[in-house]
Every structure is written in structure tokens, then in C-alpha cells.
Amino acid sequence: MIHFVLLISRQGKVRLTKWYSPYSQKERSKVIRELSGMILTRGPKLCNFVEWRGFKVVYKRYASLYFCMCINQEDNELEVLEIIHHYVEILDRYFGSVCELDLIFNFHKAYYILDEVLIAGELQESSKKTVARLVAAQDSLVEAAKEEAASISNIIAQATK
Amino acid sequence: MSGGGGPSLMDSLFQRTLDDLIKGIRLHLPGAAQSSFISKSLDEIRREIKSTDSQTKSTALQKLTYLHSLHGIDMSWAAFHAVELTSSPSFLHKKTGYLAASLSFRPSMDVLLLLTNQLRKDLSSTNQHEASLALECLSVICTPDFARDLTPDIFTLLSSGKNSIRKKAIACLLMVFSQYPDAVRVCFKRLVDNLESADNVQTLAATVGVFCELASKEPRSYIPLAPEFYRILVDSRNNWVLIKVLKIFAHLAKLEPRLAKKVVELICDHMKQSEAKSLVFECVRTIVSSFYEYEFAVKLAVVKIREFLLDSDLNLRYLGLQGLLLVAPNHLWAVLENKEVVIKSLSDVDRNIKLEALRLVMSMVSDDNVVEICRVLIGYALKSDPEFCNEILRSMLSTCYRNVYEIIIDFDWYVSLLAEMARIPHCQNGEEIEFQLIDIGMRVKAVRPELVRVGRGLLIDPALLGSPFIHRILSAAAWVSGEYVKFSRNPFEIMEALLQPRTNLLPPSIRSVYIHSTFKVLSFFLHSFLLPGKGVNSSLSNFVDIEPGFTYSESEQEFTEIDHATSSSGLNKRDTFTQEAVVNMLTLVITSLTPLAESHDVEIQERVRNVLGLAQLAQQEISCNHDQKEKMVDKVDLKTSIIIRLINDALSEDFGPVSFSAQERVPVPNGLVLEENLSKLDSLCADVQLSISESFSLVKPILLPTDGDSISNQQNEEESETSPAESMSLLAEHRKRHGLFYLPSDHNKNASSSFPPANDPNQRDNDVEDLVKLTEESLVLKRKPSSSRPRPVVVKLDEGERLPITVKKTDENDDLISGAVRDVLLGNEASLRSSNPSGRRKGESHSKDKVENSETGNLSKRRSKHRNHGKNVEDKEENSEKSKKKSGGRHKARRRADGGIDVAVQKQVIPDFLL
């Protein structure tokens, strides 16, 4: 089971955090500090696993972003590496060659996509197409809601309330 | 109304969007500017979030969520607004609300209660996206209340026609079960149904994932499902699913060997055929950790591991080493086969790989090769960076210590290895080395001469005093040199080393050990000088007198003799104890220690005064007799001689290792009320206790003043005729001088007479007596000369090595879950045969009761819910019946097996499902 997912930039800025196991806010910032200290200092072309507090953290760097996932000692590291890649590929398709800025300005979308890939710390969808379809369907619902909210009649209704 | 309209419109028109916020944060430099911008934005958000316009509210919440998840800003105060938005008809707002909820809600929040109804509504929504939002949120923030209240809704979704919903509901179950084990009784059957219906890979993967997690906690309950897992292992072509199923089998096979026989071939097939490294590695891991009895499978796995080890991909090399580490306990040959790769990995670029390699090397260590491996490792330690160097030293120390130096045969070598480690520049394991040096000294008598030699080497090197890391080791060396000074070739040299000027670099606690060692050396020296007739050997025979039950080791005498023989200078020990040498030593002691007599550190001051008292007393008498050489014979009658003899007797009391439970085993004498005494002492002892526990080597000196009198009183009854007061005149003197710091004397006497000293031979309990007998026996055996040097006796205590073993407790919840699973599985089988599913009924009514009990406060709701629940139960029963009918063919096999279970319920024997 994946305990948490972290996206950290090369400068140590956090870009996304998702916790599947309970951690208090204090623990969360401690974990982030510890792990970014451990992972960002590792040179390139080293192996993608670090041991940490009896867990394993699998990380992979894509451009300026480190994708980290924390798993149990007995979980399959290579599988998690594939999950990370899977997520990155889906992001890439969705944003069209994704970059760090996309994730910064669309942080909520990064979460929504992650929620379609993982649930309760497990991979839920191994098909990129399905994820893309579901996310697109949700987007169209959101767009519809936005349009309605932005319609003149709605603004007038708000103003005259 | 219109009053609130104005600001709301303004807010919605001129509200900063999320983009504005992010841009603003990026514009401000990290630090004060950025945090002031964030707090300004937070003020805005606080205002906006109260708006009646849900668009404004939603944007505000989204901004807050951003700040929370990426900048760690607290947003618990906005929890109510998040709940509010989840009920919005607009999908956009609902989504924002749920995102905020799943990222920030905590089980302790009161607001959670308000979310229950909304979750229920969304779970049963016809819009699958709404349902999936609710499921995702639930999978993160599930609490026992949620789990209890929403179990029926999740149960319904378990057979949803939409795969995307069904798989999410299944994944959610894991959280629900762990929060509310009774949910197992309701949902388990459908979970199993999902395992059987392989129409969709994703739902199957989710189901297997849930079982994998459940089985990792308590595998036994899931053995009845083995046929299903077996089928998946055969049929499935999906690597994600296969990996999980392999994990399940790894757990199950440990409990059911026949299962292992059935699947091991299959796993080997997968290992041979699969292209996916993740699956291959999972097969390898499963084989070597759970199927290690199957030689052919392990051989194949080792071949794969070797492929990994030789791969250019670092990840695979790392995993290869991990695989080897798993093989090592049962098949050491696999590690030895790949020895070169492992050793080479010690100098890998990647620290993680180096660490794995180190662990592997350590797993190879045995009593045959420990010398060789340690030599190699010391070489690597010298070459490595400080961090890894210490890692190597640490694992060497712990491996050699394992089971009280089980693998060490040549202790002389090991002691010199410890000294070598101490001299490695980056060594930071001083504490452990200190412990082991002293520990070996106490446990292994045969090694003491070498220990003293090594200690001397460390002590006389003034350069070592400059490095703070090594101070702890020096403290051990000083203690050893003082305690076992009789093995020293040149006590004068040791005295010089202990008193060298650079010792002022030592911290006071260690310096006091040094000074106490000078006391021991001095008293030994004077003893040998004043009582030459008895000499070294006489001190030994004395020793025998003191401890009737404890024959002093013959071997030690042997060693002393060897020592004499091999001594390069050919000096007989007695020759060194000339009048001149003694006078020199006394002068040395007095001149170097006098300045310290006024030290501000109590420990140092006290010890220095002890030594000075002895030295000055001796100096007076010896210099008086300086001219009259013929009077030397009378030395025995000198006041000093008597004192020295007594002190020496006290000091030559041998220290043994102390079991951790030793104190508990001391019987409490009648009429002694321990608690009462101690509670009064607490306030007095509070600060003293710390220093005692801080440093091991301090224990003896501290014990001496209090124990010394009782020991000598009890042991030297006949000697006490001479003058018992004199035997502790020095100590008494100190007591007088520092009377303030001692406890009231009557109190003290009570304490010292009623607490039997740990080393008192009369009070020794049976274990120790056994131990003495044992050592005696083995020593008798040892007297026979043998060509190859036997392993010296290592004194071991029956139990209580350094770390108490902690008993792993299984989670209470896990027990509940597995209990429920067992009930459901067995109950279901019963229902298959009889029309009345009594077992299940019971379980359900039980869970229903609970629901009722906890909802008594909420009447109207309860009514509707109750009905709802009842309906669900009926629904479920219908469903399960249906599914049973549907899947008739496959079930036959199971039914037969289930019959078996039913018979065997009492005996808890698991029938062979696969045959």
C-alpha cells in the first residue's frame, strides 16, 4: 500500500502531497523536510529507492520534479516505479507535454487525476485511456457548471438578491 | 437581504482567482515578503469564504486548499465551508468541497458528522462522478462513524454496474473494514463475488488488492479462498493482479505447506516467461521468502537474482542484493556464489547499494571467516567516506557481539581489532567499543592479558587524547588497565600514561575513571612491593581465600607465567618493584594529582583525595625506612602494609557480567520495606542517579564506598580482629571530610546491611552458583594441553542480553476483522446447506444492534435508516442467493471443500482445497 505521494521540485518546493495513511500536520511537514533532504541530495543515475524509517520511498525525477511514493518494506518497488511513470504519462497526455508550471497552476487537476489513478493507496486504473476519459467527462461537467455560473442571468440574479 | 448583496457582488467581481494567488506567491521572494502576502491572502479568504455566493465561496476554498496542501497552512477552521460546498448542486463546487475535505479533514473534527448525510446522498447518486467523488473522499477520511453509517451504501455499490464505481467501492472497503470490523459481516460475501467475476480487470485488481492487504495482517482466515486465488494465478495476464496474488500466496503458503506444493511450479513458470521485471522480482521474492524448501525453485530464483546483480540498471542491482539478503538465512550458498559481486558492490557509487552489500557481507559472517571478512571490511572502512565507514564499523561490532560473541574464537584477535577500530580517524562508535572492551574483560578471563596490552597501547598514545570521539574508548582502556593491572608488564608505564598532562583534555567523568585506575595501579604496586613474599601469586591465593566458591582460574596463572616467559626484556616482575621505583611512583602520583585535589568536579576531587591519601601514607613510611634496608623484612608489619592488603583484597574482588534481571532476583530480606525507603530517598537521589546510569565504568567506584565495608566485614571476619576501622580508614576519612554529601550514617548502615551486595558470594543465588560450577568444570577441562587453541570461556548469563525482546502484538482491529471474516466464511457455508443461515443472522443482528445503540439520539433519522438497513439486508440475502445460483458450476468444488471446513471447524484443520 502506498502511504503517501509527494511531488517536490528540485529546489525543495512542494508541488503536491497526498496522504493515504494518517499523519498529523506536524508529522507531514517533518516527513517532507526529511525526505526532500534525503532525496534531493542524491546524485543522478543512482537507484530510485531509499529506505526511510522502516519504509521504502520510491522516487523518480522527471525534468525538475521529483515524484515520490512511500511504501511498505515488502511492497514491490518496481511496481511503484511503474505507477509513478503511469501517472506522469497520464499527466503528460492531459496537459500536453506537462511541465512544472502546469502542475502549479492546476494543482487541483493534478489531484483529480491522481484520484483516478490511485485510491486508498492502491492503483485503481491501469488503463491510461480510461483515466483520460473519466477526467474529460468530469471536466465537461465542470465546464457546464462554470458556464451556468457565468451566464448573464445568473450574475443578475446574484446582484439583485 | 439587499444589505448583504452589495459586498457579495463586489467580492465575486473583484475576487482574486487561484491563478492570481499563485502568481502573487511566485512574485514575492520566499521569506518575510511571501509569508506576509500569504497572510494577507488568508484574510481575504476568510472574508470571501463567508459569502453567500457559492462561486465566491468555492474559489476562496480552492485558494485555501492550495495554501494548505502546498504551504502547510492550517485550514481546519474552514471545514464547515467545505461541507457546505459538497452539497452544492454545481459539480464544480462539489468537487472543490470534496477536494478540500479529503485533504484536510481529521477524524477528530466535529464537522465530520455533518458530512455523513451528504456522503450517503452522493454515494447513491445516479451521476457516477458524484459517487466517485464521495468514494474517494471516504477512502481517505473514513472514521468508525462513517464506516458504520455508510456500510449499506457501499454494500450496494459493490455490485454497481459501472466498473469505475465498483472498483472504487471495493478499494474503499479496506478503510471501512479497518475502522468498523462489523462491516465485514455485511460486505464480505460480495467482495468474494467480485473476486470470482473476472469480467473486468480493474475490479479484479481492486479486489485482489484488498485481499492482499487483509492477508498481510492475518493470513489464516483467507486460506479457504485459496482456490480463487489459484484460478487467478492461472488465468490472469495482468501483471498488477499477479503481483498482488503472489503476495497473497506468500502469506498463505507459510501456513499451508500443501498449497506451496501446488503453486510453486506455476510461480516458476511466471518467473521464466514474464518480461516484466517487477513480476519476475515478485516471483523471486515470493520463492525465496516463502517457498525456500523447494530447491529447484530457489535455484531458478538465484539465477534470476544473478541476472539482476549483473544488470547495468542500478535499481535491479539493488533489488538483486535485496533478493540475496532474503535468500541468505536459508540458502547461504547463494550468497557465497555471488560473493565477488557483493564485495564489489561495497564500493558502488550508490550509498543504498553499499548498505545492502554490507548487510549481505554481514550475513555471510561465520566463525570460520570472521577474521578474513573483518580484515576486508576494515580496509573498506579506511577507504570510505566517514558516514559509510561508521556504518561498516557499526555492523561489524553488532555482528561480532551477536549472541555474546558467538562467532568469535580468537578473542586476542578481536580485542586488537577493537583497538584498530578505535584508531580509525572517523570512528564514532566509541560507546559501543567501550562497552565491548569492558564486557569482554568481564566475560572472558583468558583474554585479559591481551586486553591490558591493547589498553596500554591506547593509553600511552598522547595523540589519541586529542580526539573527542575516542574518549569513551580510552575510558574503557583506563578501566581495564586498572582492574587487570596484575597482567601488566610495566605498571609504572601505565601509571605514567594515566597521569600524562594531556589527560586534562578528557571530560571529568572519564578523567575520574583514569584517576580511579591510578588508585588501583598504585595499590597493586605497593602491594607487590610491601608484600613481596606473596607477590603476584600470593595475591591470587589470597583471592581464593576470599571467594571460597570461586576458584580463581588456573589458566590465568598459566597466562601470567607465559607472560613472564615471553616478556622480551626477560624482566621478572618482582625486579621492577624496587625501593627506588616505588618512591618514584609515589612522587609521580603526588606531584601530578595534587593540583587536582581542589578540582571543582566532585568525582575527580573525591578520587584524587583517595589516591593522595594512600600515596602520602605510603610515602611517609617508606621514606622513613629508606636507609634501613635490613628492615625491609618488617615491611609486612607496617601500617601501610595492612591497609594495602585490605584495599587490595577489596579491589581484587572480580567483576562478572550482571544480568539485567539480577536485581529482581535478589530476595528481599524480611522486614525491609522497600517502597517506603525509596520514596523518601527520591528527592535526594534525583540528581545522583543520572550520573550513575550515564557511564558504565563509574559503577564500580561508586559502589565501593558503600559496599566496601559490608564486603570486608562479612568476608574478612578473622582479619577484622586486627582492626576493622583501619580497613576503611581512607574512606572514613573522606566521609568525615565530605560528611555533608553522605546520607545520615545510621540510615546508611541500615541500607548497606540490608541490601546484599551483588557480588557477595554468600548471597549469590543459584544461577550464579551454577555458573561458577560451570566455569570450574570447563576450566578443569582446559588444563589439558590441546594442540589447536580452544575457544576461551565466555561467561554468559542465562537470559537478559542487552535488548529485551518485544512481543509483537497484533492490532486489535485486525483480530476483529479476521474474526468476522472467519464467521462470514464459515457462516456462509452453513447457509448453503441449511435454509436458515443462522450464523450470518447472528452476525447481522449483532451489527444492527450496534447501529441502533449508537444512534439513539437521532430518532427520526434512525427510523428511516433502520428501515433502510433492513431492506438492505433482505436485498443482500436475495443477492447472495442469486449469485450462488448463478455461479453454480464452479461452486461445486468449493461447496465440497466447504463441507470439509464445516466438519473441521472445531479442529481448525484446513482441508486441502486444491486436491
Interface residues (C-beta under 8 A of the other chain):
Chain A: M1 K13 V14 R15 L16 T17 K18 W19 Y20 P22 S24 Q25 R28 S29 G43 K45 L46 C47 N48 F49 V50 E51 E74 N76 E77 L78 E79 L81 E82 I104 F105 F107 H108 Y111 Y112 D115 I119 A120 E122 L123 Q124 E125 S126 S127 T130 L134 A137 Q138 L141 V142 A144 A145 K146 E148 A149 Q158 A159 T160 K161
Chain B: M1 S2 G4 G5 S8 L9 S12 L18 D19 I22 R26 T52 D53 Q55 Q62 T65 Y66 S69 L70 H71 G72 D74 S90 F91 L92 H93 K95 T96 L99 L103 R106 P107 H129 S132 L135 E136 S139 V140 S164 K167 K168 A171 C172 L174 M175 V201 Q202 A205 A206 G209 E213 S216 N238 N239 W240 I243 K247 K277 S278 F281 E282 R285 L314 N315 R317 Y318 L319 V349 D350 N352 I353 L355
